[in-house]
Every structure is written in C-alpha cells, then in structure tokens.
Amino acid sequence: MNKYLPIILKIIAAIIMLQTLFFKFTGAQESVDLFTKLAGENEALMRIGTGVLELIASILLFVPNKTWLGAFLTVGLMGGAVMSHLTKIGIEHNGDGGGLFICAVITLVAGGILLILNRKSIPIIGNKL
C-alpha cells in the first residue's frame, strides 16, 4: 500500500468538508435553500449542526488514534448527504451539475477507505476486525 494514501485521503475529505463550512455558517442562500428542502423550518439547526459535525470530523481525521472516529463521522455525514441527494434534493441542485453530489460521494469513499485502514484503532471491536 502506498504510504501516502492515508494522508491524501484525509486531505481530500477535509478540504471538501471544510470548503462547505463558509456557506453553512454564513447562511448563504444556496445552503439555506438546500437545507430547507431537507429540514423545512428546522433548516438553520440542521445546517449549522451539520457544519459543526463536519468541522469535528475534519479535525479528528488528523488526530492520531482518532482518525477512525473522524472517518466514522465522515462516512455517516456523507452517507446522509448522498441519501439526501438521491431521495430529496436530487443529483443536481441549483444548477451545480451534480457537483455537490460528486463531492459527497468522493468524501464518502475517502472516509470509508480511511475507516477500513484504521479499523484496528476502534476501541473494543478493533482487535476483532
């Protein structure tokens, strides 16, 4: 295995998650519209909450012995994003050509690979995997 693969996957996942935070935290109209489709009147809570979790996941990816937790959060968040695109938002949102969906899939795959690579660090069950 390439020794640089884990750091490349961490950087890709973190950059994708972190670059969306500006839109989530500033209440950019595109972000508000997207989360309104998902959460209705609870849009702000879901938008900010998702942003906070993505920030935490991005940080944990780079913390030794906690990469598994960052990867687990990343998989959960991006799994939810992909499912939201497939069920409520649509692949293409606001004329983005599917860019948000593609970024979610790339981040989901990166998080999944990192979770597999760091499975032995997971408390209690890691030794059995």
VMD Tcl script that draws the C-alpha trace (Angstrom):
set ca {
  {0.00 0.00 0.00}
  {1.18 3.49 -0.77}
  {2.32 5.14 2.47}
  {0.93 8.46 1.24}
  {-2.58 7.16 0.57}
  {-3.96 7.84 4.08}
  {-2.76 11.45 4.16}
  {-4.05 12.07 0.62}
  {-7.47 10.69 1.59}
  {-7.53 12.78 4.78}
  {-6.67 15.94 2.87}
  {-9.29 15.28 0.18}
  {-12.04 14.57 2.72}
  {-11.13 17.52 4.94}
  {-10.87 20.01 2.08}
  {-14.26 19.02 0.70}
  {-15.95 19.19 4.10}
  {-14.20 22.39 5.21}
  {-14.86 24.32 1.99}
  {-18.62 23.99 2.52}
  {-18.48 25.43 6.05}
  {-18.34 29.03 4.87}
  {-21.70 28.59 3.13}
  {-23.27 26.73 6.05}
  {-22.09 29.11 8.77}
  {-22.78 32.36 6.89}
  {-26.26 31.33 5.84}
  {-25.52 31.57 2.13}
  {-28.77 31.36 0.16}
  {-27.71 28.19 -1.67}
  {-27.10 26.44 1.64}
  {-30.33 27.75 3.15}
  {-32.30 26.54 0.11}
  {-30.70 23.08 0.26}
  {-31.33 22.57 3.99}
  {-34.85 23.99 3.71}
  {-35.61 21.14 1.29}
  {-34.30 18.71 3.89}
  {-35.47 20.13 7.20}
  {-38.15 22.70 6.50}
  {-38.43 25.18 9.36}
  {-35.55 23.45 11.20}
  {-33.20 24.42 8.36}
  {-30.84 26.56 10.47}
  {-30.42 23.91 13.16}
  {-29.65 21.19 10.63}
  {-27.37 23.44 8.53}
  {-25.30 24.65 11.50}
  {-25.33 21.22 13.20}
  {-24.10 19.52 10.06}
  {-21.38 22.15 9.70}
  {-20.20 21.65 13.28}
  {-20.07 17.86 12.80}
  {-18.16 18.23 9.53}
  {-15.65 20.52 11.27}
  {-15.19 17.99 14.08}
  {-14.81 15.12 11.58}
  {-12.22 17.08 9.59}
  {-10.14 17.74 12.71}
  {-10.38 14.17 14.00}
  {-9.10 12.79 10.69}
  {-5.71 14.29 11.59}
  {-5.61 13.34 15.29}
  {-3.52 10.22 15.86}
  {-5.59 7.33 17.26}
  {-8.79 9.26 16.48}
  {-8.63 9.02 12.70}
  {-11.09 6.12 12.90}
  {-13.59 8.39 14.67}
  {-13.16 11.16 12.09}
  {-13.59 8.59 9.32}
  {-16.67 7.13 11.03}
  {-18.24 10.60 11.31}
  {-17.30 11.35 7.70}
  {-18.95 8.15 6.47}
  {-22.09 8.89 8.46}
  {-22.33 12.50 7.34}
  {-21.57 11.81 3.70}
  {-23.79 8.73 3.66}
  {-26.59 11.02 4.81}
  {-25.66 13.60 2.18}
  {-25.66 11.03 -0.62}
  {-29.01 9.62 0.51}
  {-30.45 13.13 0.75}
  {-29.36 13.84 -2.81}
  {-30.86 10.58 -4.03}
  {-34.18 10.99 -2.19}
  {-34.98 14.69 -1.64}
  {-32.52 17.13 -3.18}
  {-31.73 15.48 -6.49}
  {-28.34 14.78 -8.01}
  {-28.18 18.31 -9.36}
  {-29.00 21.17 -7.01}
  {-29.31 24.79 -8.05}
  {-27.73 24.12 -11.45}
  {-24.46 22.82 -9.98}
  {-24.22 19.96 -12.50}
  {-24.14 17.44 -9.67}
  {-21.01 18.92 -8.10}
  {-22.24 18.70 -4.52}
  {-23.34 15.10 -5.04}
  {-19.99 14.13 -6.59}
  {-18.11 15.78 -3.71}
  {-20.26 13.87 -1.21}
  {-19.54 10.57 -2.97}
  {-15.78 11.27 -3.13}
  {-15.74 12.17 0.57}
  {-17.82 9.09 1.46}
  {-15.37 6.83 -0.38}
  {-12.33 8.55 1.20}
  {-13.88 8.22 4.66}
  {-14.76 4.58 4.05}
  {-11.23 3.70 2.99}
  {-9.79 5.56 5.99}
  {-12.16 3.71 8.30}
  {-11.02 0.38 6.86}
  {-7.35 1.37 7.12}
  {-7.81 2.44 10.76}
  {-10.20 -0.32 11.88}
  {-7.74 -1.77 14.39}
  {-7.79 1.54 16.32}
  {-11.52 1.28 17.03}
  {-11.99 0.61 20.76}
  {-13.45 -2.75 21.85}
  {-14.09 -4.13 18.34}
  {-10.85 -3.08 16.63}
  {-8.87 -6.13 17.72}
  {-11.53 -8.43 16.27}
  {-11.58 -6.83 12.82}
}
mol new
graphics top color blue
foreach p $ca { graphics top sphere $p radius 0.5 }
foreach p [lrange $ca 0 end-1] q [lrange $ca 1 end] { graphics top cylinder $p $q radius 0.2 }
display resetview
